Amino acid sequence: MRDARNAGRPVPDRHPAPDATMPFPLLYEINTRCWLDRLSTEECRGVTLDSVPESEFERWRQFGFTHIWLMGVWTTGPRNRDSALAWEDLHGEFRKVMSDLRREDITGSPYAIADYRVPDTLGGETGLESFRQRLHERGMKLILDFVPNHVGLDHRWVAERPDLFVQSPVEAPGTFAQRTPEGVRWLAHGKDPHFPPWSDTAQLDYRQPATRAAMRENLLGVAGRCDGLRCDMAMLVLNEVFAKTWAPFPPAASREAAPAAGPDVGQPPVEFWQEAIASTKKRYPDCLFLAEVYWGLEERLRLLGFDYTYDKELYDALVRRNPAGVQRHLLEATPESIGTGAHFLENHDEPRIASILSPAEQRAAALTILSLPGMRFLHDGQLEGARVKVPVQVRRCPPEPVRNEVERMYRRVLAALRQTAVGRGEALLLKPRVAWAGNPTSENFVIVQWRDTTPGFDLAVVNLAPHPSQCYAPVRLDDFADRTWILKDRLGSETHTCPGRELQDRGLYLDLPANGTQLFHFHPLS
């Protein structure tokens, strides 16, 4: 959500796709408010979801995106905005982003939701439906936010259904007063246990059966209007996490729970996600679930039904320039954890990657995440080399010059990948062999082999080190080791001919410069 921070066992290096006919998602996140504001300026008219220019859809199609995530489409309210206006620490952050910031630019956090409805200013529900249909016509799908942990202060439940929230019998830190016909209730603000409360939110109480039922209904309502959900801070509502976070606020007996609702209201019999995802997929079988998750709880959420979970460990190793850590993470993780990971270099919570890595470093990191099995996840502005991280509470982004070197790199890499089996078929994460005794640079490589139904295959190779590195790549030829193979680098000009037996027995020798990348296509001579 907002700046939340956070071993696998050795396994064979085979990472099969769940279905060779279905590509792994290539997701593009868009800050909806800022994007529509920019389009309105460029088009000299008010652009909403029902009037997005055709050029935007064509651009996404050319890049090969399969899913578009409209971040921040839901209704917020005046209490949310007042909270942002009163938050002095945020004002300094706002001013660093925009020197000409106006009060009307501050709209409040899109994660303090007042209603799961699209406001008219963004195009309303008809605009969302139209936008989704246009995506479908071009072979793309729509992802929307679902925020399980809390609602915004403007949500009608705060006044109408206070029993749904964590609360204290008396004023306590992190609570706010809510007047009800029975008197004042001290409701808790939502929070991550490692950070101060979010003062624009009210914390839902997942120990209450009525709360769970209401949020399952909300989830179904959102799922019916999109093709997948990105679930914000999904681990916060796990039973164990929730119990520890809110132990100082014992649950009150639910006033709305039916007698047959289950055992002790403070001890839910099952996990919320287990029930919610199962019931949603029963009605919408193809609905994709993506979890924002940290603290090593990715596997737990995957087992509860999530299709993909944030791969924060890979992100951290890449931005810390730790090639050996990247390789170790990828080779030691289970096949399921890599194949269900959402691999990214930035999103609305993280700094812009162009502000951290040089263009050469970013090229190597980008090919790493884009060549892995799992969800590949890019962010609006990343393709142009944007460096300014925009707070989610504002509706306008400062103009930035396009970094041509970065833009050309992404265009070239994404175009090359579309000609390959990457993201489709079967992926093999290969463990590099040392080039010669005493040379440790093989630990700097990420090597992924992708195969489809033909004898040919593709090999993505990345040297993440800031110096030349060497290794042998143990490519798999299976029944085609007796063939002679032609190799062509789709990102360069290299072409080689190699005997299959040599490739099978010794491997492909690689000698890459600092942050070097190659994308080989192999095909056998007939």
Stockholm file with secondary structure:
# STOCKHOLM 1.0

chainA/1-526         MRDARNAGRPVPDRHPAPDATMPFPLLYEINTRCWLDRLSTEECRGVTLDSVPESEFERWRQFGFTHIWLMGVWTTGPRNRDSALAWEDLHGEFRKVMSDLRREDITGSPYAIADYRVPDTLGGETGLESFRQRLHERGMKLILDFVPNHVGLDHRWVAERPDLFVQSPVEAPGTFAQRTPEGVRWLAHGKDPHFPPWSDTAQLDYRQPATRAAMRENLLGVAGRCDGLRCDMAMLVLNEVFAKTWAPFPPAASREAAPAAGPDVGQPPVEFWQEAIASTKKRYPDCLFLAEVYWGLEERLRLLGFDYTYDKELYDALVRRNPAGVQRHLLEATPESIGTGAHFLENHDEPRIASILSPAEQRAAALTILSLPGMRFLHDGQLEGARVKVPVQVRRCPPEPVRNEVERMYRRVLAALRQTAVGRGEALLLKPRVAWAGNPTSENFVIVQWRDTTPGFDLAVVNLAPHPSQCYAPVRLDDFADRTWILKDRLGSETHTCPGRELQDRGLYLDLPANGTQLFHFHPLS
#=GR chainA/1-526 SS CCSCCCCCCCCCSEEECSCTTSCCCEEEEEEHHHHHHHHHHHHTSCCCGGGCCHHHHHHHHHHTCCEEEEETCSBCCHHHHHHHHHCHHHHHHHHHHCTTCCGGGBCCCTTSCSBSSCCGGGTHHHHHHHHHHHHHHTTCEEEEEECCSEEETTSHHHHHCGGGBCEESSCCTTEEEEEETTEEEEEECBCCTTSCCBTTEEEBCTTSHHHHHHHHHHHHHHHTTSSEEEETTGGGGSHHHHHHHTTTSCCCCCSSCCTTSCSCTTSCSSCHHHHHHHHHHHHCTTCEEEECCCTTCHHHHHHTTCSEEECHHHHHHHHTTCHHHHHHHHHHSCHHHHHTEEEESCCTTSCCGGGTSCHHHHHHHHHHHHTSSSEEEEETTGGGTCCCCCCTTBSCCCCCCCCHHHHHHHHHHHHHHHTSSTTSSEEEEECCEESSTTCGGGGGEEEEEEECSSSCEEEEEEECSSSCEEEEECCCCGGGTTSEEEEEETTSSCEEEEEHHHHHHTCEEEEECTTCEEEEEEEECC
#=GC SS_cons         CCSCCCCCCCCCSEEECSCTTSCCCEEEEEEHHHHHHHHHHHHTSCCCGGGCCHHHHHHHHHHTCCEEEEETCSBCCHHHHHHHHHCHHHHHHHHHHCTTCCGGGBCCCTTSCSBSSCCGGGTHHHHHHHHHHHHHHTTCEEEEEECCSEEETTSHHHHHCGGGBCEESSCCTTEEEEEETTEEEEEECBCCTTSCCBTTEEEBCTTSHHHHHHHHHHHHHHHTTSSEEEETTGGGGSHHHHHHHTTTSCCCCCSSCCTTSCSCTTSCSSCHHHHHHHHHHHHCTTCEEEECCCTTCHHHHHHTTCSEEECHHHHHHHHTTCHHHHHHHHHHSCHHHHHTEEEESCCTTSCCGGGTSCHHHHHHHHHHHHTSSSEEEEETTGGGTCCCCCCTTBSCCCCCCCCHHHHHHHHHHHHHHHTSSTTSSEEEEECCEESSTTCGGGGGEEEEEEECSSSCEEEEEEECSSSCEEEEECCCCGGGTTSEEEEEETTSSCEEEEEHHHHHHTCEEEEECTTCEEEEEEEECC
//
